[in-house]
Structure formats: C-alpha cells, structure tokens
Amino acid sequence: MKIALAEPSTGSGHQSPGLWTHPEDESYRFNDIDHWIELAQLLESAKFHGIFIADVLGGYDVYKGPRNLEPAIVSGAQWPVNEPLAVVPAMAAATKNIGFGVTVTTTYEQPYHLARRLSTVDHLTKGRIGWNIVTGYLDSAARNLIGKDQPQHDDRYAVAEEYIKVAYKLWESSWRDDAVVLDRQRRVYTEPSRVREINHEGKYFNVPGPHLTQPSPQRTPVILQAGTSKAGKTFAAQHAEAIFVAGHSPSVVAKNIAEIRELAKTEYGRDPQKIKFLALLCPIIGKTEEEAQEKFKYYRSLGSIDGALALFGGWTGINLDVYGEDEELRNVPSNAIRYVHSSLKCQAISLTGAGPPSRAGPRRRPKSPDGPRRPSASTSQSADWAQRRSEPQSRSQTRWSAGCARPMSTASTW
Ligand SMILES: Cc1cc2nc3c(=O)[nH]c(=O)nc-3n(C[C@H](O)[C@H](O)[C@H](O)COP(=O)(O)O)c2cc1C
C-alpha cells in the first residue's frame, strides 16, 4: 500500500471544521509539543511516508464579509493557526524515517530568509524536510503582511518563479560540499574560497548571497506543490517532485495529471513518470461498511456549515452568503485559488480571473442555522485513480524522491 502523507494542521479545524466537538478529538492539542511527537511516532509506526502541514497567514473572512472573521473564529475553521515549521524538529528527534512537508508561501517572505530556515530544518531533520510551495490566496494575509490586498493570481506565480530560482542558487551553488574544514591546526573553520556569492539580480529580488547556511543533507528540500490553474500547472511541471491534486471527479484529476506530465516532458525535459501525484482522501474506517457509514454520518452531524462556508470563501474568494441556495454560479471573478475552477466544474461553479458577474446577480441566501446539512470537505470515497508510485524507505539516506529537474548543478565543485 502506498500511503503518501497525513495532513494535520497547526490549528484544529482545518479541512473539517466542527469535528473538534467530537468527544475524542485531539486536534485541539496542536499547541502541545507532545501532541506532535505522539502523532509523528504513530504515523511512522503505521508506515506513513510523510506528514504534510498546511499553513495560511491570515483568517478566512470572506464569508458573510467582507472582513468578517466571525464564522471562522466561532467554528475554529483554521483559526487559531500556528507556524508549522516550528514543530518539525521535535517530531524529527522522535522518529527516524518519516518525512515532513511544510507549507510556506513565496508571496510574503524573502527567499534569502526562507532558504536559511529550510536549510536549518533540513540539517535538524537529517534531510527529511519538504517544502510545499504556495502563493497564498487570502487577502487577509496580504493586508497584514503588505498592508494591501494580495497581488494578482498570475503575478504571485511570477514572483514564485523567481523566488525558487533564488533559492536554488543559494542551496545549490553557493557552498562547496567541502567548504567547512574545521581545521584546528590552521585555525580555519570554513575555506573562504569555497563559499561564493550568487549575485542574483531580478525583477522581484536582489540577493547577493552567499547562503548563510552550510550545505544541508538534501541542499534543496523536496519540492511539493498544489494548484492546478494554468500558472500553477506550469510551475509544478517545472519544479515539483510531488503534486497535490484536488478534484471531485476522477476524470478532472486524470486530466490535470496528464497535462502536468505533458508540460513537464515537453517544456522542461523532465521524466514525467518521476513526478508523484497525491490525491486527497479522507478515509472513514470501520470494521464493516455499515459501521464506517454510521461513523461518517456521525462526523457529518458534527460538521459546522458556517465553518465550511468560511473555508470555501477563503479558498475561492467567493462569499456564498450573498447567493441563493439554488443559484448557479458562473464566471465569478476570483483572485484566490483557481484549481477550484476545475475541481468544481462538475458542480457548475466556474471561477475566472475576470468575467461577467453571476447571471442572476448576487442576492442574499436564505439564512440557515449552523448544523449538519452540509458536510465539510471530507469524503469517504477511495482515490483509486490516484497515481501511486513507490518511495524510498529511508529518508535519512536518500531524498524522498528524485524527480526534480534541478536547474542548478550541484556545488560540490565549481
Ligand atoms: C491539497 C492542497 C493543499 C493546499 N495547501 C495549501 C496551504 O496549506 N496553504 C496555502 O496557502 N495554499 C494551499 N493550497 C493552495 C495552492 O497551493 C495554491 O496556492 C492555490 O491552489 C492557488 O493556485 P491555483 O490557482 O493554481 O490552484 C493547497 C491546495 C491543495 C490542492
């Protein structure tokens, strides 16, 4: 069986708001380091390959908004949410092989700074860190970090493209492997001739370097990506080693995978079969089908409609509170996540960067109490259609996967 990643969040109600009300729920313990250590040990003993931690830098304030955090705050929909990288070294110290994929956006942090943070954690985990590269989707994050709404969707990907090039240069071509000599007799810690500047000058970043951190076991962490807009696919096809694909129908997922593989091969000369695809799956397990269905029903009864709609609002940029229950949404402009366009096509929801507003125009939806009518994003269906590929067993010896077309040669010599 190929189990790729488990996805906890550094908050309580990530994909399934309201489930924290389950009497046996433990997700509220995310502030407790023991929770993370126990989780990592449990997942490693169950032979999971990795733990993927999502992140956002703002709250979900679109639903019943604008700028209304209340539905997310009340329901605990990815709120509160902690910084994800901080828990990784503790989990690494308590485990041997499991990998850690951590989400960091390229929109609000300088590459020089992030490259050092990831190198540090790659050292501390003995080469078990992965970076889930995201471009963000919440204006609430942008308002807090850059004092205005977020840049346009495709511009965020343009920044990401330059960002990762800076990071590659810092990781791959700034230090030789043999730069640190620790020569006590000559009193030389690092040979200065083996460390060099990168002198990156670009549209968005000027980074002379050198990298502040000596080469870590992987140098470049495993590159993960999600996002299947046109810009997202192009980015993934060039850089990603493992790609999350969301979609509510096998045909949508299959199409996205085929397109990314094709781009990877034709545009970037990569072996498309080396790219791993991770389909989302939320298993509800029971000893029998009936027991699993009962459990699923119970979980749905705990779900928070307001929390789910708050998440939907943040992901899509669309405030469903202003639309009627039976209204079809078409061509609603959005500067948030575009993959929802393809993944929800089957439900007649269409998002574009620009376009005419909804045919019927916005109108206030009938009020409904927060209850189990609409479940959260969980599904009990299997994802047999997911691409499944084998992974190395020991991540302390080898990177999780080796499918990335590295644009920089390694810097063991120059
Ligand atoms: C499975 C999955 C997990 C994601 N996790 C995060 C996350 O933790 N943080 C984030 O900012 N974006 C996350 N995203 C959003 C994407 O990384 C991407 O930024 C977004 O989909 C916009 O790109 P797109 O319009 O190309 O789809 C996730 C997307 C998917 C499908």
The ligand as a Gaussian input file, in Angstrom:
#p B3LYP/6-31G(d) Opt

LIG

0 1
 C       -4.220000      19.714000      -1.391000
 C       -3.936000      21.162000      -1.383000
 C       -3.335000      21.724000      -0.264000
 C       -3.051000      23.075000      -0.234000
 N       -2.495000      23.596000       0.888000
 C       -2.292000      24.928000       0.950000
 C       -1.789000      25.514000       2.131000
 O       -1.538000      24.858000       3.122000
 N       -1.588000      26.854000       2.128000
 C       -1.860000      27.653000       1.037000
 O       -1.652000      28.862000       1.112000
 N       -2.343000      27.105000      -0.103000
 C       -2.579000      25.780000      -0.147000
 N       -3.108000      25.254000      -1.273000
 C       -3.361000      26.157000      -2.409000
 C       -2.348000      26.001000      -3.515000
 O       -1.081000      25.723000      -3.111000
 C       -2.284000      27.172000      -4.488000
 O       -1.653000      28.290000      -3.955000
 C       -3.612000      27.532000      -4.879000
 O       -4.245000      26.376000      -5.319000
 C       -3.597000      28.605000      -5.961000
 O       -3.118000      28.102000      -7.108000
 P       -4.031000      27.683000      -8.312000
 O       -4.921000      28.848000      -8.530000
 O       -3.024000      27.408000      -9.353000
 O       -4.819000      26.478000      -7.962000
 C       -3.393000      23.896000      -1.332000
 C       -4.001000      23.330000      -2.449000
 C       -4.279000      21.990000      -2.483000
 C       -4.932000      21.413000      -3.683000

